Amino acid sequence: MAANSQKYIPIVKVNASVSVITVDALAIEEPLEIRLEHGAETQRITQNISVTMRTPGHDVELAKGFLFTESIIKNADDIATTTHCFIACAENKENVIQVTLNPDVVPHLQNTARNFYTTSSCGVCGKGSINAIRTVSSFAGQVADNDTVSAPVLYQLPVILQRHQRVFADTGGLHASALFTTQGELLLLREDVGRHNALDKLIGAALGYGWLPLQQTILLLSGRASFELIQKAAMAGINIIAAVGAPSSLAVQLAEEFNITLIGFLRDERFNIYTAAHRVLIPGNEAVIDERFMAIENKQN
């Protein structure tokens, strides 16, 4: 995370009848405008795609991840260059990123009509229609269903996340998305005031490394699991998602649709499995879990 991801301000801290003047760290929230340049060599077009409220740092990864998870681009090779506009454009604005596509790439912009603004708490609020919310993963049907994770590995993930989430430790104001191997090794960590931005940064980094689809990995979310986060993870080919907080009903529905293992309330060596429990290995209890899930599904049907 960049050094300008937090700022310090004087505050008055009150505890019962005692008050002291001290300094507090705040997570910085600033707008980032994402622009897209595309078209044939002689007919280049530059469009404003989105303005998102984010924490400065890993902005290039955020832009790439956003374009990928929104299905605007298909892979990293679609991108020719990505630059801050204080270099590429006339106006001196560091909070503008311009992504230039290769001339032969046609971006998929039909379902991405936006009001050009998304808040740090909502990544779909700026969408122009309900149909624009859903995206389709290019890895659908291609990701092998052989990922598994043991309960002891899951138990240690929040501890590792907390140890590495440095800005949150100072400010208490950031969400994190972390990518682990199924053996519990931390691969990537990204933070942001917006949970969707943190995940876009993570996926943007993985896209740049050529890691997609993200098989044999676990996505850990520092907060709740929402619809948009499940959708972004599905775009990247992730099979296992664990959240420290609760999932929403639509998140569970989407995880089931994509056959994603969704785990919630992962803390203090406990968790709930909401979908695709077959990937979670609990010593001595695997068959019991499968039988219980089958019984519940049959009862609901």
Legacy VTK file of the C-alpha trace (Angstrom):
# vtk DataFile Version 3.0
C-alpha trace
ASCII
DATASET POLYDATA
POINTS 301 float
0.000 0.000 0.000
1.311 3.450 -0.936
2.644 5.824 1.699
-0.182 8.305 0.929
-2.879 5.790 1.847
-3.355 7.377 5.262
-3.195 10.785 6.918
-2.839 11.944 10.508
-5.076 14.557 12.118
-5.387 15.977 15.643
-8.430 14.734 17.573
-9.911 14.878 21.048
-10.239 11.386 22.498
-12.867 11.025 25.220
-13.014 8.168 27.715
-15.722 8.635 30.339
-14.828 11.957 32.011
-11.261 12.057 30.691
-10.350 13.792 27.432
-6.956 14.085 25.785
-5.667 15.702 22.599
-3.902 13.175 20.414
-3.304 12.205 16.776
-5.397 9.714 14.822
-4.668 7.940 11.529
-7.353 8.020 8.833
-7.574 5.927 5.681
-7.516 8.283 2.691
-10.509 8.216 0.344
-10.117 9.963 -3.021
-11.802 9.692 -6.427
-10.134 7.838 -9.286
-11.406 8.355 -12.815
-10.841 5.451 -15.208
-10.670 6.328 -18.893
-10.465 3.938 -21.819
-8.808 4.650 -25.169
-9.723 2.217 -27.911
-10.459 1.857 -31.618
-8.591 1.516 -34.879
-5.352 3.475 -35.329
-7.095 6.202 -37.337
-10.276 6.283 -35.210
-9.161 6.293 -31.584
-11.835 7.089 -28.977
-11.318 8.070 -25.336
-14.210 7.398 -22.949
-14.812 7.988 -19.264
-15.682 4.536 -17.911
-16.014 5.064 -14.169
-15.216 7.240 -11.190
-14.677 5.203 -8.046
-13.872 6.350 -4.528
-10.750 4.478 -3.480
-7.644 4.515 -1.299
-4.592 5.668 -3.328
-2.151 2.897 -4.165
-2.093 0.101 -6.764
-4.217 2.314 -9.043
-3.012 0.607 -12.228
-3.995 -2.789 -10.803
-7.356 -1.343 -9.783
-8.043 -0.082 -13.305
-6.984 -3.364 -14.928
-8.924 -5.457 -12.441
-12.026 -3.291 -12.843
-11.966 -3.574 -16.650
-11.508 -7.341 -16.431
-14.140 -8.063 -13.775
-16.607 -5.862 -15.672
-15.946 -7.960 -18.832
-14.777 -4.871 -20.713
-11.504 -6.642 -21.554
-10.824 -10.363 -21.827
-7.156 -10.617 -20.804
-4.014 -8.634 -20.032
-2.886 -8.748 -23.672
-5.804 -6.465 -24.616
-4.011 -3.578 -22.877
-1.268 -1.615 -24.647
-0.475 0.914 -21.912
-1.842 2.156 -18.594
-0.815 5.598 -17.388
-1.723 8.297 -14.888
-3.238 11.165 -16.842
-0.965 13.800 -15.387
1.504 12.237 -17.818
-0.780 11.293 -20.717
-3.410 14.033 -20.671
-3.517 17.795 -20.761
-4.944 18.325 -17.290
-2.709 17.868 -14.278
-4.782 15.281 -12.388
-3.017 12.418 -10.659
-6.358 10.756 -9.892
-7.075 9.895 -13.516
-5.943 6.604 -15.043
-6.045 6.093 -18.795
-6.006 2.545 -20.126
-5.086 2.289 -23.798
-6.180 -0.849 -25.627
-4.451 -2.382 -28.624
-5.973 -1.287 -31.955
-7.440 -4.720 -32.743
-9.260 -5.001 -29.368
-12.983 -4.219 -29.243
-14.047 -3.521 -25.632
-17.326 -4.960 -24.420
-19.146 -1.811 -23.335
-22.775 -2.781 -24.024
-23.642 -3.733 -20.440
-21.472 -1.218 -18.637
-23.608 1.917 -18.882
-22.730 3.889 -15.764
-23.458 7.182 -14.140
-19.642 7.537 -13.909
-19.615 7.342 -10.127
-19.396 4.527 -7.601
-18.985 4.966 -3.877
-16.319 3.224 -1.845
-18.993 1.026 -0.286
-20.814 0.020 -3.459
-19.372 -1.074 -6.760
-22.676 -1.543 -8.597
-24.435 1.657 -7.473
-23.380 3.525 -10.609
-24.713 0.929 -13.015
-27.285 2.193 -15.483
-29.515 -0.893 -15.448
-30.177 -4.151 -13.600
-28.931 -6.111 -16.623
-25.610 -4.298 -16.394
-24.909 -5.848 -12.978
-24.237 -9.380 -14.190
-21.089 -10.344 -16.050
-20.082 -13.675 -17.594
-16.753 -15.293 -16.770
-14.554 -16.300 -19.689
-13.448 -19.236 -17.519
-16.956 -20.683 -17.108
-16.718 -24.443 -17.562
-12.918 -24.297 -17.887
-11.891 -24.280 -14.216
-11.266 -27.785 -12.891
-13.257 -28.705 -9.785
-10.403 -30.240 -7.813
-9.642 -27.517 -5.258
-9.870 -28.527 -1.587
-8.898 -26.893 1.684
-8.643 -28.304 5.186
-10.277 -26.699 8.211
-6.918 -26.180 10.011
-5.672 -24.154 7.022
-8.827 -22.018 7.052
-8.450 -21.306 10.763
-5.051 -19.662 10.275
-5.999 -17.399 7.345
-7.551 -14.494 9.356
-4.509 -14.491 11.637
-2.154 -14.200 8.654
-4.343 -11.491 7.115
-4.372 -9.448 10.296
-0.607 -9.728 10.568
-0.105 -8.306 7.067
-2.927 -5.748 6.931
-0.728 -2.858 8.007
-2.854 0.161 7.094
-5.934 -1.313 8.760
-3.921 -1.754 11.953
-3.242 2.009 11.936
-6.610 3.318 10.742
-9.211 0.590 11.283
-10.834 1.906 8.100
-9.830 -0.405 5.251
-11.147 -3.586 3.702
-8.759 -6.260 2.480
-8.804 -9.021 -0.104
-6.135 -11.680 0.212
-5.213 -14.583 -2.015
-3.819 -17.762 -0.467
-2.757 -21.136 -1.779
-4.874 -24.050 -0.585
-1.988 -24.830 1.788
-2.351 -21.417 3.472
0.537 -19.510 1.844
-0.215 -15.804 1.311
0.189 -14.868 -2.357
-1.290 -11.372 -2.587
-2.925 -8.776 -0.350
-4.629 -5.546 -1.344
-6.423 -2.952 0.827
-8.886 -0.185 0.066
-11.744 1.786 1.624
-13.965 -0.038 -0.890
-14.212 -3.812 -0.628
-14.845 -4.076 -4.382
-11.782 -1.891 -5.077
-9.589 -4.114 -2.889
-10.685 -7.156 -4.887
-10.253 -5.397 -8.233
-6.706 -4.460 -7.189
-6.033 -8.080 -6.242
-7.430 -9.478 -9.495
-5.688 -6.758 -11.493
-2.360 -7.812 -9.970
-3.062 -11.485 -10.683
-4.029 -10.563 -14.250
-0.695 -8.791 -14.694
1.187 -11.812 -13.317
-0.585 -14.148 -15.754
-2.105 -16.200 -12.930
-5.703 -16.374 -14.169
-7.737 -18.524 -13.804
-6.972 -18.595 -10.083
-7.169 -22.318 -9.439
-5.763 -23.902 -6.272
-6.329 -20.636 -4.398
-8.519 -19.264 -1.613
-9.892 -15.729 -1.599
-10.208 -14.262 1.893
-12.408 -11.192 2.432
-11.868 -9.097 5.563
-15.561 -8.206 5.869
-18.850 -9.452 4.526
-19.347 -11.319 1.247
-21.625 -9.446 -1.149
-23.011 -10.270 -4.583
-20.483 -8.100 -6.432
-17.497 -9.733 -4.688
-18.670 -13.243 -5.569
-19.181 -12.126 -9.150
-15.692 -10.626 -9.413
-14.162 -13.773 -7.901
-16.078 -15.926 -10.380
-14.688 -13.813 -13.224
-11.176 -14.715 -12.043
-11.937 -18.453 -11.796
-11.791 -18.644 -7.993
-13.462 -21.746 -6.505
-13.126 -21.077 -2.765
-14.115 -17.846 -0.995
-13.912 -17.279 2.753
-15.194 -14.164 4.497
-14.623 -12.974 8.040
-18.158 -11.568 7.997
-21.549 -12.705 6.756
-22.622 -13.394 3.185
-25.749 -11.851 1.694
-28.577 -14.006 0.345
-27.746 -13.021 -3.236
-24.064 -13.807 -2.668
-25.018 -17.320 -1.558
-27.309 -17.704 -4.557
-24.583 -16.628 -6.975
-21.945 -18.831 -5.319
-24.266 -21.803 -5.702
-24.891 -20.916 -9.339
-21.138 -20.842 -10.051
-20.396 -23.879 -7.843
-18.158 -21.761 -5.614
-17.439 -22.820 -2.051
-18.580 -19.910 0.113
-17.513 -19.736 3.760
-18.643 -17.056 6.193
-17.929 -15.985 9.784
-14.381 -17.359 9.578
-12.853 -16.406 12.924
-11.858 -17.919 16.261
-11.484 -21.372 14.679
-15.073 -21.564 13.475
-16.906 -20.926 10.221
-20.112 -21.617 8.292
-20.170 -23.327 4.890
-22.968 -21.987 2.692
-22.307 -23.636 -0.681
-20.218 -26.424 -2.240
-19.154 -27.969 1.064
-17.384 -30.819 -0.724
-14.205 -28.736 -1.047
-13.763 -28.272 2.709
-11.950 -31.119 4.421
-12.782 -31.594 8.101
-10.920 -34.637 9.484
-13.389 -37.431 10.200
-16.445 -35.397 9.174
-16.350 -35.156 5.357
-19.040 -37.786 4.749
-21.267 -36.348 7.453
-21.127 -32.886 5.836
-21.966 -34.241 2.404
-24.890 -36.266 3.752
-26.300 -33.269 5.645
-26.055 -30.998 2.616
-27.722 -33.588 0.407
-30.526 -33.998 2.917
-31.088 -30.224 3.117
-31.062 -29.830 -0.673
-33.494 -32.716 -1.160
-35.803 -31.240 1.477
-35.767 -27.828 -0.214
-36.438 -29.363 -3.613
LINES 1 302
301 0 1 2 3 4 5 6 7 8 9 10 11 12 13 14 15 16 17 18 19 20 21 22 23 24 25 26 27 28 29 30 31 32 33 34 35 36 37 38 39 40 41 42 43 44 45 46 47 48 49 50 51 52 53 54 55 56 57 58 59 60 61 62 63 64 65 66 67 68 69 70 71 72 73 74 75 76 77 78 79 80 81 82 83 84 85 86 87 88 89 90 91 92 93 94 95 96 97 98 99 100 101 102 103 104 105 106 107 108 109 110 111 112 113 114 115 116 117 118 119 120 121 122 123 124 125 126 127 128 129 130 131 132 133 134 135 136 137 138 139 140 141 142 143 144 145 146 147 148 149 150 151 152 153 154 155 156 157 158 159 160 161 162 163 164 165 166 167 168 169 170 171 172 173 174 175 176 177 178 179 180 181 182 183 184 185 186 187 188 189 190 191 192 193 194 195 196 197 198 199 200 201 202 203 204 205 206 207 208 209 210 211 212 213 214 215 216 217 218 219 220 221 222 223 224 225 226 227 228 229 230 231 232 233 234 235 236 237 238 239 240 241 242 243 244 245 246 247 248 249 250 251 252 253 254 255 256 257 258 259 260 261 262 263 264 265 266 267 268 269 270 271 272 273 274 275 276 277 278 279 280 281 282 283 284 285 286 287 288 289 290 291 292 293 294 295 296 297 298 299 300
